[in-house]
Amino acid sequence: MTGIDQLGRRHRKLLADLAALRVDLAEAIRAEHATGATYADLMMRSGYTSLETIRQILAPEKRDEINRRRRERD
C-alpha cells in the first residue's frame, strides 16, 4: 500500500465526517439563531469565516434567489 492510497482513504473519510458534521452544525446554528444569537456570533462560534455562509444556512431560499440572479447576469 502506497502513501497516496493511505492518504486517499483518510481524505475520503474526513470528507464524509465533514459532510455529517455540517448537517449537525447547521441545525445548531439555526437553534442558536432562534434564541437570538447574531450572525457575527454564530460565525465566530461555528468556525465559519463568512457571514454569507451563516446567511445561507439560515435562509437557503435567499441563496437560491441570489444564485438565480447571478446566472441571469452571466
ChimeraX commands (.cxc) that place a marker at each C-alpha (Angstrom):
marker #1 position 0.00,0.00,0.00 radius 0.5
marker #1 position 1.47,3.35,-1.01 radius 0.5
marker #1 position 1.33,6.64,0.82 radius 0.5
marker #1 position -1.17,8.07,-1.64 radius 0.5
marker #1 position -3.54,5.15,-1.07 radius 0.5
marker #1 position -3.46,5.65,2.69 radius 0.5
marker #1 position -3.82,9.41,2.37 radius 0.5
marker #1 position -6.63,8.98,-0.15 radius 0.5
marker #1 position -8.58,6.73,2.22 radius 0.5
marker #1 position -8.03,9.18,5.05 radius 0.5
marker #1 position -9.10,12.08,2.83 radius 0.5
marker #1 position -12.35,10.33,1.82 radius 0.5
marker #1 position -13.09,9.52,5.48 radius 0.5
marker #1 position -12.50,13.12,6.55 radius 0.5
marker #1 position -14.76,14.42,3.76 radius 0.5
marker #1 position -17.53,12.06,4.87 radius 0.5
marker #1 position -17.09,13.11,8.50 radius 0.5
marker #1 position -17.18,16.77,7.49 radius 0.5
marker #1 position -20.37,16.31,5.48 radius 0.5
marker #1 position -22.08,14.75,8.51 radius 0.5
marker #1 position -20.76,17.45,10.80 radius 0.5
marker #1 position -22.09,20.22,8.54 radius 0.5
marker #1 position -25.63,18.90,8.91 radius 0.5
marker #1 position -25.39,18.89,12.71 radius 0.5
marker #1 position -23.67,22.29,12.74 radius 0.5
marker #1 position -26.37,23.84,10.54 radius 0.5
marker #1 position -29.06,22.56,12.92 radius 0.5
marker #1 position -27.17,24.00,15.90 radius 0.5
marker #1 position -26.75,27.35,14.12 radius 0.5
marker #1 position -30.49,27.52,13.42 radius 0.5
marker #1 position -31.31,26.67,17.02 radius 0.5
marker #1 position -28.94,29.32,18.39 radius 0.5
marker #1 position -30.29,31.92,15.98 radius 0.5
marker #1 position -33.81,31.17,17.20 radius 0.5
marker #1 position -32.70,32.13,20.70 radius 0.5
marker #1 position -31.34,35.47,19.50 radius 0.5
marker #1 position -27.71,34.81,18.52 radius 0.5
marker #1 position -26.40,37.27,15.95 radius 0.5
marker #1 position -24.91,36.30,12.60 radius 0.5
marker #1 position -21.48,37.51,13.76 radius 0.5
marker #1 position -21.69,35.45,16.95 radius 0.5
marker #1 position -22.79,32.38,15.02 radius 0.5
marker #1 position -19.94,32.83,12.55 radius 0.5
marker #1 position -17.32,33.09,15.26 radius 0.5
marker #1 position -18.66,30.20,17.33 radius 0.5
marker #1 position -19.23,27.84,14.39 radius 0.5
marker #1 position -15.80,28.17,12.86 radius 0.5
marker #1 position -17.14,29.56,9.60 radius 0.5
marker #1 position -15.27,32.57,8.26 radius 0.5
marker #1 position -18.05,34.31,6.37 radius 0.5
marker #1 position -21.32,35.93,7.38 radius 0.5
marker #1 position -22.56,34.90,3.93 radius 0.5
marker #1 position -22.20,31.23,4.90 radius 0.5
marker #1 position -24.29,31.81,8.02 radius 0.5
marker #1 position -26.91,33.66,5.98 radius 0.5
marker #1 position -27.07,30.78,3.51 radius 0.5
marker #1 position -27.59,28.29,6.34 radius 0.5
marker #1 position -30.34,30.39,7.91 radius 0.5
marker #1 position -32.08,31.39,4.67 radius 0.5
marker #1 position -31.35,28.88,1.89 radius 0.5
marker #1 position -34.21,30.25,-0.20 radius 0.5
marker #1 position -32.37,33.57,-0.44 radius 0.5
marker #1 position -29.26,31.72,-1.60 radius 0.5
marker #1 position -31.26,30.11,-4.38 radius 0.5
marker #1 position -32.64,33.50,-5.45 radius 0.5
marker #1 position -29.18,35.11,-5.43 radius 0.5
marker #1 position -27.73,32.22,-7.45 radius 0.5
marker #1 position -30.57,32.53,-9.96 radius 0.5
marker #1 position -29.87,36.26,-10.41 radius 0.5
marker #1 position -26.15,35.60,-10.85 radius 0.5
marker #1 position -26.85,33.07,-13.59 radius 0.5
marker #1 position -29.08,35.59,-15.38 radius 0.5
marker #1 position -26.27,38.20,-15.39 radius 0.5
marker #1 position -23.69,35.81,-16.83 radius 0.5
marker link #1:1,2 radius 0.2
marker link #1:2,3 radius 0.2
marker link #1:3,4 radius 0.2
marker link #1:4,5 radius 0.2
marker link #1:5,6 radius 0.2
marker link #1:6,7 radius 0.2
marker link #1:7,8 radius 0.2
marker link #1:8,9 radius 0.2
marker link #1:9,10 radius 0.2
marker link #1:10,11 radius 0.2
marker link #1:11,12 radius 0.2
marker link #1:12,13 radius 0.2
marker link #1:13,14 radius 0.2
marker link #1:14,15 radius 0.2
marker link #1:15,16 radius 0.2
marker link #1:16,17 radius 0.2
marker link #1:17,18 radius 0.2
marker link #1:18,19 radius 0.2
marker link #1:19,20 radius 0.2
marker link #1:20,21 radius 0.2
marker link #1:21,22 radius 0.2
marker link #1:22,23 radius 0.2
marker link #1:23,24 radius 0.2
marker link #1:24,25 radius 0.2
marker link #1:25,26 radius 0.2
marker link #1:26,27 radius 0.2
marker link #1:27,28 radius 0.2
marker link #1:28,29 radius 0.2
marker link #1:29,30 radius 0.2
marker link #1:30,31 radius 0.2
marker link #1:31,32 radius 0.2
marker link #1:32,33 radius 0.2
marker link #1:33,34 radius 0.2
marker link #1:34,35 radius 0.2
marker link #1:35,36 radius 0.2
marker link #1:36,37 radius 0.2
marker link #1:37,38 radius 0.2
marker link #1:38,39 radius 0.2
marker link #1:39,40 radius 0.2
marker link #1:40,41 radius 0.2
marker link #1:41,42 radius 0.2
marker link #1:42,43 radius 0.2
marker link #1:43,44 radius 0.2
marker link #1:44,45 radius 0.2
marker link #1:45,46 radius 0.2
marker link #1:46,47 radius 0.2
marker link #1:47,48 radius 0.2
marker link #1:48,49 radius 0.2
marker link #1:49,50 radius 0.2
marker link #1:50,51 radius 0.2
marker link #1:51,52 radius 0.2
marker link #1:52,53 radius 0.2
marker link #1:53,54 radius 0.2
marker link #1:54,55 radius 0.2
marker link #1:55,56 radius 0.2
marker link #1:56,57 radius 0.2
marker link #1:57,58 radius 0.2
marker link #1:58,59 radius 0.2
marker link #1:59,60 radius 0.2
marker link #1:60,61 radius 0.2
marker link #1:61,62 radius 0.2
marker link #1:62,63 radius 0.2
marker link #1:63,64 radius 0.2
marker link #1:64,65 radius 0.2
marker link #1:65,66 radius 0.2
marker link #1:66,67 radius 0.2
marker link #1:67,68 radius 0.2
marker link #1:68,69 radius 0.2
marker link #1:69,70 radius 0.2
marker link #1:70,71 radius 0.2
marker link #1:71,72 radius 0.2
marker link #1:72,73 radius 0.2
marker link #1:73,74 radius 0.2
view
